[in-house]
Amino acid sequence: MKLNIHRRKNMPKALLIIDYTNDFVAETGALTAGAPAQAIADRIVALGEQFRRAQDFVYLPTDVHVAGDPYHPETKLFPPHNIRGSWGRQLYGSLAPWYEQHQAEQNVTLFDKTRYSSFAGTPLDLWLRERKVDEVHLVGVCTDICVLHTAVDAYNLNYPLVIHQDAVATFTPGGQEWALNHFKTALNATIA
């Protein structure tokens, strides 16, 4: 019996806009990646609109915390950030009005995540499989933390990956360069 292993044409794709919030991006954010993260705002919104218009899926996995949570491992690593209901957790810049305009659409979804990976403890894998998504595109922050951990999980779940290097940012140039190389050499991602 011959198996058809070729990818079907016109399968839906998903864009994940990871953690693009005030605390991670704005100048006064609690854990900001600063200017490099601010510089990618227009590109992120353009990609979101491109996917939305193509009737592909746009997911906004967004870090959320409770102030002073003694059980969360990040409490010992980082200052308080992305506290539920705070200014810091709101989407940054032009992404905020874009999301407000399209949030009622079935293919645009913001959801909470409490770990680095967008897959850990969330229904993301289930949603992607239900929708027969066969390619996952990643943008957002931080390239070498949450984008990286999401990419590793996507790879382990057998999703082909595309990383948009002009739409990811992190705290240090060294971290950015290392992560982009790791996506390509260890996760077989396409760097677009």
Wavefront OBJ file of the C-alpha trace (Angstrom):
o trace
v 0.000 0.000 0.000
v 1.358 3.393 -0.998
v 0.971 6.228 1.516
v 0.472 9.767 0.351
v 2.963 11.773 2.388
v 2.818 14.943 0.313
v 1.356 18.016 1.930
v -2.035 18.978 0.556
v -2.264 22.378 -1.096
v -4.140 25.201 0.587
v -3.925 23.745 4.084
v -4.470 26.432 6.703
v -1.542 28.073 8.468
v -1.369 29.689 11.881
v 0.473 32.805 12.983
v 1.363 32.988 16.670
v 1.957 36.537 17.938
v 3.719 35.740 21.199
v 3.703 38.029 24.267
v 3.602 41.349 22.423
v 2.577 43.332 25.513
v 3.515 46.620 27.149
v 5.592 44.923 29.847
v 7.752 43.189 27.256
v 7.886 45.952 24.635
v 7.104 49.463 25.933
v 9.934 51.703 27.111
v 8.580 51.617 30.668
v 7.593 47.937 30.608
v 8.572 45.830 33.617
v 10.656 43.403 31.543
v 11.081 45.253 28.270
v 13.131 44.191 25.287
v 13.028 47.888 24.359
v 13.786 49.405 20.975
v 14.345 46.122 19.076
v 10.889 44.926 20.178
v 9.258 48.285 19.439
v 10.737 48.305 15.935
v 8.821 45.166 14.884
v 5.307 46.448 15.710
v 4.293 47.340 12.147
v 5.629 44.067 10.739
v 3.703 42.033 13.322
v 0.452 43.837 12.515
v 1.076 43.447 8.757
v 1.585 39.690 9.171
v -1.518 39.436 11.348
v -3.550 41.187 8.679
v -2.053 39.030 5.916
v -3.006 35.820 7.735
v -6.456 37.128 8.693
v -7.276 38.165 5.116
v -6.142 34.766 3.832
v -8.573 33.200 6.335
v -5.685 31.549 8.113
v -5.513 31.610 11.904
v -3.982 34.294 14.115
v -3.357 33.351 17.733
v -2.066 35.727 20.388
v -0.695 33.568 23.224
v -0.209 36.122 26.002
v 1.726 35.661 29.214
v -0.321 36.243 32.382
v 0.661 36.222 36.042
v -0.781 36.834 39.483
v 1.194 39.283 41.634
v 3.395 37.530 44.193
v 2.508 33.979 43.124
v 4.868 31.851 45.272
v 4.327 28.757 43.100
v 5.241 30.166 39.703
v 8.905 29.551 38.820
v 9.271 32.954 37.125
v 8.593 34.718 40.433
v 12.187 33.898 41.430
v 13.663 34.815 38.035
v 12.036 38.064 36.928
v 10.361 41.153 38.361
v 6.537 41.084 38.386
v 5.241 41.384 34.822
v 2.099 40.812 32.749
v -0.086 40.886 35.854
v -3.702 40.116 34.945
v -5.693 43.327 34.437
v -2.627 45.597 34.401
v -1.414 48.098 31.801
v 1.673 45.912 31.385
v -0.383 42.988 30.116
v -2.181 45.021 27.452
v -1.086 44.516 23.853
v 1.570 46.979 22.733
v 1.214 49.761 20.183
v -0.663 49.246 16.921
v -1.346 45.586 17.739
v -3.864 46.663 20.421
v -6.322 48.434 18.073
v -5.796 45.783 15.372
v -6.801 43.070 17.843
v -9.763 45.109 19.160
v -11.011 45.507 15.597
v -10.783 41.781 14.782
v -11.217 39.978 18.117
v -14.781 38.877 17.310
v -13.628 37.060 14.180
v -13.411 33.296 14.443
v -9.838 33.093 13.150
v -8.339 35.673 15.583
v -7.891 34.419 19.167
v -6.036 35.803 22.181
v -5.464 33.305 24.987
v -3.664 33.151 28.326
v -0.459 31.257 28.838
v 1.413 30.879 32.109
v 4.646 29.299 30.893
v 7.227 30.179 28.264
v 5.768 27.830 25.663
v 2.439 28.716 24.056
v 1.617 24.991 24.135
v 2.252 24.332 27.857
v -1.061 24.048 29.687
v -3.101 25.535 26.817
v -5.455 24.081 24.172
v -3.254 25.345 21.305
v -2.244 21.930 19.945
v -5.868 20.786 19.991
v -7.003 23.931 18.159
v -4.313 23.533 15.489
v -5.176 19.886 14.899
v -8.941 20.564 14.795
v -8.317 23.205 12.132
v -5.882 20.969 10.231
v -3.130 23.584 10.438
v -0.008 22.249 8.782
v 2.417 25.137 9.270
v 3.052 27.370 12.279
v 4.570 30.851 11.926
v 6.093 32.553 14.970
v 6.566 36.250 15.766
v 6.830 38.294 18.949
v 9.044 38.343 22.018
v 11.349 37.199 23.399
v 13.125 35.318 20.629
v 15.350 33.282 22.948
v 12.732 32.644 25.655
v 9.014 32.332 24.843
v 9.397 32.190 21.060
v 12.133 29.570 21.479
v 10.184 27.380 23.913
v 7.091 27.582 21.707
v 9.191 26.571 18.701
v 10.700 23.584 20.533
v 7.242 22.334 21.514
v 5.894 22.887 17.982
v 8.852 20.941 16.587
v 8.278 18.092 19.055
v 4.605 18.033 18.012
v 5.742 17.760 14.367
v 4.583 21.153 13.090
v 6.639 22.676 10.283
v 7.906 26.044 11.523
v 8.495 29.442 9.988
v 10.209 32.120 12.076
v 9.866 35.688 10.790
v 13.239 37.163 11.739
v 12.012 40.709 11.067
v 9.180 40.217 13.590
v 10.947 38.709 16.626
v 13.090 40.484 19.209
v 14.798 39.928 22.547
v 16.925 41.663 25.165
v 20.348 41.021 23.659
v 21.756 40.770 20.118
v 23.608 37.609 21.170
v 20.375 35.967 22.270
v 18.672 36.942 19.015
v 21.490 35.564 16.862
v 21.778 32.338 18.877
v 18.020 31.660 18.781
v 17.701 32.286 15.027
v 20.559 29.874 14.390
v 19.023 27.293 16.738
v 15.636 27.492 14.981
v 17.324 26.743 11.678
v 19.923 24.151 12.677
v 18.169 22.250 15.480
v 14.458 22.708 14.719
v 14.593 22.688 10.906
v 12.638 25.961 10.818
v 12.426 28.180 7.804
v 13.775 31.624 8.612
v 11.717 34.106 6.605
l 1 2 3 4 5 6 7 8 9 10 11 12 13 14 15 16 17 18 19 20 21 22 23 24 25 26 27 28 29 30 31 32 33 34 35 36 37 38 39 40 41 42 43 44 45 46 47 48 49 50 51 52 53 54 55 56 57 58 59 60 61 62 63 64 65 66 67 68 69 70 71 72 73 74 75 76 77 78 79 80 81 82 83 84 85 86 87 88 89 90 91 92 93 94 95 96 97 98 99 100 101 102 103 104 105 106 107 108 109 110 111 112 113 114 115 116 117 118 119 120 121 122 123 124 125 126 127 128 129 130 131 132 133 134 135 136 137 138 139 140 141 142 143 144 145 146 147 148 149 150 151 152 153 154 155 156 157 158 159 160 161 162 163 164 165 166 167 168 169 170 171 172 173 174 175 176 177 178 179 180 181 182 183 184 185 186 187 188 189 190 191 192
